[in-house]
Amino acid sequence: MTTLKSKLQEDLNAAIKGRDELRSSTLRLTLAAITKEEVAGKEKRELSDEEVTKVITREAKKRREAADAFAQGGRAEQAEREKAEGEVLAGYLPKQLSDDDLRQIVAQAVEEAKAAGAEGPRAMGQVMKIVNPKVAGQAEGGRVAAVVKELLAGG
């Protein structure tokens, strides 16, 4: 069975052979982040595909944030580069939920929390607990939290 990490490694080798600088540098940095994670604990270990996905998600988020920062700083070229690297990484992540799908899942969770007696802004934690496992890897935490806040406020 091919692991996600070995797929990244194969794609890196192909990108190097194909002289695809953007792709090879992005994958190289991501594999370095995975390796760093593997040796972070007391013993070196292989990350599961789920853990590798978390690393890729984190790396993609860094690219998005950097792209925004560069764009605000008037450095369009670097912003484009970060965006392009983010797109390379997005190809390895589960398809992201659409806003409509996310709202539907959150609305359901809000109803569940209400049924359990939790309402209004104080229900945020409870709703997040219900939503997070359902959207794991398919929507970023900040995006989920924004929709939860909005729906709890009666949006």
N, C-alpha and C positions, 0 to 999 in steps of 0.2 A: 504494500500500500504506500502510495506517495504521500508524504507529509507536506504540510503547507511550507514548512521551512525548506525541504528539499526542492519544492517547486520554485521557491524564491531563488535558491542556489542555481538551479538549472537555467532559469530565466536570466539570472545575472551572467552566467557563462555565455548564453546566447547573445545577450546585449553587448558583452565585451567583444565577442567575435564579430558582431554586426556593427561594431564601432558606434553604438547608440550611447553616447556619453550621458545624456539625461537619465535614461533608464538604468544604466550601470551604476552611476553614482548614487541614485536614489536607492536601488536595491542593496548596494554595498553598505550604505549608512543604516538601512533597516536591519540587515543581517547582523551588523555590529551591535545594534541595540538589542537584538534577540540574544546574541552571545553574551552581552553584558548581563542581561536578565538571567541567563542560564548559570552564570558563575557568581551571581549576587548572594546566594545563600551560603550555608556551611559547606554544602557539597555541590559539585557541578552536576547539572541534570539536564535532560532534554525537556523542552517546553512542549506542552500539548498543543494541538492545532488551535484550541480555544485561547490558550495563553499567547500564542504567536499572533492571533487575530487582535488581541488586546494591545500588543506592542505595535502592530501596524496601525491600529486605530489611533493610538497615542501619537505615532509619528505623523500620520495624516493630519491630525489636529494641529500639531506644531507647524506644519506647512501652511495650513489655512491661516493660523494666527500670524505667522511671519508674513504671508502674502498681504494680509490686511495692514500690518504695521508698515511694510514697505510702500504699499499704495498710499497710505496716509502721509508718509514721509516724502512722497513725490518720486519714489524710485520705482517707476513702472516696470523697468526691465527685470529687476530682482523679484518684484511682485509676481510677474508672469512666470518666472522660473519656479518660484515656490508653488504657484498654482499648478503648474505642469507636473511637478514632483508629486503633489497631492493627488492628481488624477492618476498617475502611475500606481500609487498605493491604493486608491479607491478600487482599482481593478481586482485587488486581492481580498476585498472586504465583502461581507454579505450585502446584498442590495439594500439600500437605505429605504425606510418606510416613507411613503408619501405623507404630506401634511394631513390629508384626509384620513388615511389609515391610522396615523398616530393619534389624531383627535378621537377617533372611534374607540381605540384601545383605552385611552385615558378616560373618556366619558364613561366607559364600562367600569373602570376601576373606581371612578368617583362614586358611581352608583353603589358598588360593592362596599366602599368605605362608609357611605351614608347608611346602608343597611346595617353595618356594624356599629353605627352610632357616631361616626366621625364626620363632622361637616366643617365647612369654612376653611380658612387658612391653616387652622391647627391640624387639619386632616392631611396636609402635605406629605408628611413622612409615611403615613399609612398608604396613601395612594401611590407614592413612589415605590413602596415595597411590593405592591401588587403589579405595577406597570413594568418595573425594571426587568424581571425575568422574561416577560413576554416580548420585550423589544431588544433584548440583549444583542449588542453588535449592530442593530439595525437603525438605531437612532442615538445620537449623542446625548449625554446626560443633560447638558444645558438646554438643548432643544426640548427634551422631555419635560424638564422642570418648568420651562416657560409655558408649555401647553397646560400642565397640571395647575399652575398658578392661575392661569387665565380661566380655566373651567371651574376651579374652586371659587373664584371670585364671581362666578355666575355668568361667565362669558359663554 
